[in-house]
Amino acid sequence: MSRNFYILAATLLFFALLSAAMSLLPSSFQPGLPANASLWRTGSLFLLLAGLAAALVGVMSHLFEQVDRRSEESRLAARRKRRGDGQSGGSGDRLK
């Protein structure tokens, strides 16, 4: 799941860089496109913030997945330990 957020963040950051580059080009290279550099910079800023937010969500999602996986492993290890101790002690008592 977090991989999708990383891909989204990379895409948004790429378009933010592209918008920032468009603000540096003169208006003669942009026929039919908005020539106002502040518009490109504003769009670039919003794309950058959205990309950073998507990266943060991806990192947090990965963190919580890892915590969930480790707690599940420790729960299963404790369960195996309980069953292993219970079976060895319990079967010896039954035989006596």
Backbone as JSON, one array per atom type, in Angstrom:
{
  "sequence": "MSRNFYILAATLLFFALLSAAMSLLPSSFQPGLPANASLWRTGSLFLLLAGLAAALVGVMSHLFEQVDRRSEESRLAARRKRRGDGQSGGSGDRLK",
  "N": [[0.82, -1.19, 0.0], [1.93, 1.25, 0.8], [3.71, 1.63, -1.22], [2.25, 2.58, -3.37], [1.7, 5.19, -2.55], [4.27, 6.22, -2.55], [4.86, 6.16, -5.28], [2.91, 7.94, -6.21], [3.81, 10.25, -4.89], [6.32, 10.6, -6.11], [5.53, 11.11, -8.74], [4.03, 13.48, -8.45], [6.05, 15.17, -7.48], [7.75, 15.18, -9.67], [6.16, 16.55, -11.57], [6.01, 18.95, -10.22], [8.65, 19.83, -10.39], [8.77, 20.1, -13.15], [6.89, 22.15, -13.56], [8.19, 24.2, -12.18], [10.4, 24.52, -13.83], [9.11, 25.44, -16.09], [8.42, 27.97, -15.3], [10.75, 29.31, -15.55], [11.28, 29.53, -18.23], [11.2, 31.67, -21.12], [8.35, 33.53, -22.35], [8.02, 33.26, -25.09], [8.64, 30.67, -25.76], [6.48, 29.26, -25.01], [3.92, 28.93, -26.53], [0.47, 29.43, -26.45], [0.26, 28.55, -23.87], [-0.08, 29.41, -20.37], [1.71, 32.32, -19.72], [2.5, 33.55, -17.49], [4.79, 33.7, -14.99], [4.47, 33.55, -12.24], [2.16, 32.1, -11.95], [2.97, 29.54, -12.78], [4.87, 29.07, -10.79], [3.26, 29.06, -8.51], [1.62, 26.86, -9.03], [3.61, 24.92, -9.07], [4.45, 25.02, -6.42], [2.14, 24.11, -5.06], [1.97, 21.52, -6.13], [4.38, 20.5, -5.17], [3.92, 20.57, -2.38], [1.76, 18.78, -2.24], [3.04, 16.46, -3.16], [4.95, 16.08, -1.14], [3.22, 15.64, 1.01], [2.0, 13.25, 0.18], [4.24, 11.59, 0.22], [4.77, 11.62, 2.96], [2.45, 10.35, 3.94], [2.88, 7.85, 2.78], [5.24, 7.04, 4.11], [4.33, 6.96, 6.77], [2.33, 5.03, 6.54], [3.85, 2.79, 5.81], [5.36, 2.56, 8.13], [3.38, 1.95, 10.09], [2.46, -0.48, 9.03], [4.74, -2.03, 9.39], [4.97, -2.03, 12.19], [2.6, -3.34, 12.85], [3.09, -5.84, 11.67], [5.31, -6.71, 13.16], [4.23, -6.81, 15.75], [2.37, -8.82, 15.4], [4.09, -10.96, 14.83], [5.46, -11.16, 17.29], [3.33, -11.8, 18.94], [2.58, -14.29, 17.92], [4.94, -15.69, 18.45], [4.97, -15.65, 21.24], [2.68, -17.14, 21.69], [3.43, -19.62, 20.58], [5.46, -20.23, 22.35], [4.06, -20.45, 24.76], [2.41, -22.64, 24.17], [4.32, -24.6, 23.66], [5.6, -24.83, 26.19], [3.43, -25.58, 27.74], [2.66, -28.06, 26.64], [4.87, -29.77, 27.01], [5.19, -29.83, 29.81], [2.63, -30.6, 30.62], [2.12, -33.12, 29.43], [3.96, -34.74, 30.64], [3.06, -34.84, 33.26], [0.7, -36.23, 33.0], [1.51, -38.79, 32.4], [2.57, -39.73, 34.74]],
  "CA": [[0.0, 0.0, 0.0], [2.77, 2.45, 0.86], [4.39, 1.78, -2.52], [1.4, 3.44, -4.21], [1.9, 6.57, -2.13], [5.6, 6.63, -3.01], [4.74, 6.41, -6.72], [2.16, 9.19, -6.33], [4.68, 11.34, -4.47], [7.33, 10.81, -7.15], [4.87, 11.73, -9.89], [3.72, 14.87, -8.12], [7.3, 15.92, -7.4], [8.23, 15.37, -11.04], [5.39, 17.63, -12.18], [6.4, 20.2, -9.55], [9.9, 20.27, -11.02], [8.44, 20.52, -14.51], [6.26, 23.47, -13.45], [9.22, 25.17, -11.8], [11.21, 24.77, -15.03], [8.31, 26.24, -17.01], [8.41, 29.37, -14.86], [12.03, 29.91, -15.93], [11.32, 29.71, -19.69], [10.55, 32.89, -21.61], [6.99, 33.3, -22.86], [8.04, 32.92, -26.52], [8.74, 29.21, -25.89], [5.25, 28.68, -24.49], [2.73, 29.43, -27.25], [-0.79, 28.82, -26.04], [0.29, 28.21, -22.44], [0.01, 30.6, -19.53], [3.08, 32.83, -19.71], [2.74, 34.19, -16.21], [5.7, 32.84, -14.23], [3.97, 33.36, -10.89], [1.18, 31.02, -12.02], [3.73, 28.3, -12.79], [5.49, 28.89, -9.47], [2.21, 28.69, -7.57], [1.28, 25.46, -9.33], [4.74, 24.1, -8.64], [4.41, 24.97, -4.96], [1.06, 23.22, -4.64], [2.36, 20.15, -6.47], [5.43, 20.11, -4.23], [3.29, 20.27, -1.09], [0.98, 17.54, -2.38], [4.0, 15.37, -3.24], [5.5, 15.86, 0.2], [2.17, 15.04, 1.83], [1.86, 11.85, -0.25], [5.4, 10.86, 0.73], [4.57, 11.46, 4.4], [1.45, 9.3, 4.13], [3.54, 6.59, 2.44], [6.16, 6.68, 5.19], [3.54, 6.58, 7.95], [1.67, 3.76, 6.22], [4.87, 1.75, 5.91], [5.7, 2.44, 9.54], [2.32, 1.23, 10.79], [2.47, -1.86, 8.55], [5.86, -2.71, 10.03], [4.61, -2.21, 13.6], [1.57, -4.37, 12.89], [3.73, -7.11, 11.35], [6.16, -7.12, 14.29], [3.39, -7.19, 16.89], [1.8, -10.12, 15.05], [5.15, -11.96, 15.01], [5.72, -11.36, 18.71], [2.17, -12.48, 19.49], [2.68, -15.7, 17.53], [6.07, -16.28, 19.17], [4.52, -15.87, 22.63], [1.71, -18.24, 21.65], [4.2, -20.86, 20.41], [6.18, -20.49, 23.6], [3.08, -20.94, 25.74], [1.98, -24.0, 23.78], [5.46, -25.5, 23.84], [5.78, -25.06, 27.62], [2.26, -26.27, 28.25], [2.61, -29.43, 26.18], [5.93, -30.58, 27.6], [4.91, -30.02, 31.22], [1.35, -31.27, 30.8], [2.16, -34.53, 29.02], [4.75, -35.47, 31.66], [2.22, -35.03, 34.44], [-0.32, -37.23, 32.69], [2.11, -40.11, 32.4], [2.9, -40.15, 36.1]],
  "C": [[0.87, 1.26, 0.0], [3.5, 2.7, -0.46], [3.58, 2.67, -3.45], [1.57, 4.91, -3.85], [3.27, 7.09, -2.56], [5.57, 6.96, -4.51], [3.99, 7.72, -6.96], [3.03, 10.39, -5.96], [5.74, 11.64, -5.53], [6.73, 11.49, -8.37], [4.56, 13.2, -9.63], [4.98, 15.73, -8.03], [7.9, 16.15, -8.78], [7.49, 16.52, -11.72], [5.68, 18.97, -11.5], [7.7, 20.73, -10.15], [9.66, 20.77, -12.44], [7.78, 21.91, -14.5], [7.26, 24.55, -13.06], [10.11, 25.51, -13.0], [10.43, 25.64, -16.02], [8.28, 27.71, -16.59], [9.71, 30.08, -15.25], [12.13, 30.17, -17.44], [10.68, 31.02, -20.09], [9.22, 32.56, -22.28], [6.98, 32.94, -24.35], [8.14, 31.41, -26.75], [7.45, 28.51, -25.46], [4.03, 29.18, -25.25], [1.48, 28.67, -26.8], [-0.84, 28.43, -24.58], [0.33, 29.48, -21.62], [1.46, 31.06, -19.4], [3.44, 33.48, -18.38], [3.58, 33.26, -15.33], [5.18, 32.59, -12.81], [2.9, 32.26, -10.85], [1.88, 29.66, -12.0], [4.38, 28.02, -11.44], [4.46, 28.47, -8.42], [1.78, 27.24, -7.78], [2.37, 24.51, -8.87], [4.75, 23.95, -7.12], [3.33, 24.02, -4.46], [1.38, 21.76, -4.98], [3.44, 19.63, -5.54], [4.84, 19.74, -2.87], [2.47, 19.0, -1.14], [1.91, 16.32, -2.46], [4.62, 15.04, -1.89], [4.48, 15.22, 1.13], [1.97, 13.57, 1.47], [3.04, 11.01, 0.24], [5.27, 10.63, 2.24], [3.54, 10.37, 4.69], [2.05, 7.94, 3.81], [4.47, 6.12, 3.54], [5.38, 6.22, 6.42], [2.83, 5.25, 7.73], [2.65, 2.6, 6.34], [5.26, 1.5, 7.36], [4.65, 1.63, 10.3], [2.2, -0.21, 10.31], [3.57, -2.66, 9.22], [5.56, -2.97, 11.51], [3.58, -3.32, 13.74], [2.18, -5.75, 12.63], [4.57, -7.6, 12.53], [5.33, -7.51, 15.51], [2.74, -8.54, 16.64], [2.84, -11.22, 15.24], [5.43, -12.21, 16.48], [4.55, -12.07, 19.39], [2.21, -13.97, 19.16], [3.84, -16.4, 18.25], [5.69, -16.56, 20.62], [3.53, -17.02, 22.68], [2.42, -19.58, 21.48], [4.93, -21.24, 21.68], [5.24, -21.03, 24.66], [2.65, -22.37, 25.43], [3.1, -25.0, 23.98], [5.7, -25.83, 25.3], [4.62, -25.86, 28.19], [2.22, -27.73, 27.85], [3.67, -30.29, 26.84], [5.66, -30.84, 29.08], [3.64, -30.82, 31.44], [1.4, -32.74, 30.44], [2.96, -35.35, 30.02], [3.93, -35.74, 32.9], [1.18, -36.11, 34.2], [0.25, -38.64, 32.77], [2.38, -40.62, 33.8], [1.73, -40.62, 36.84]]
}
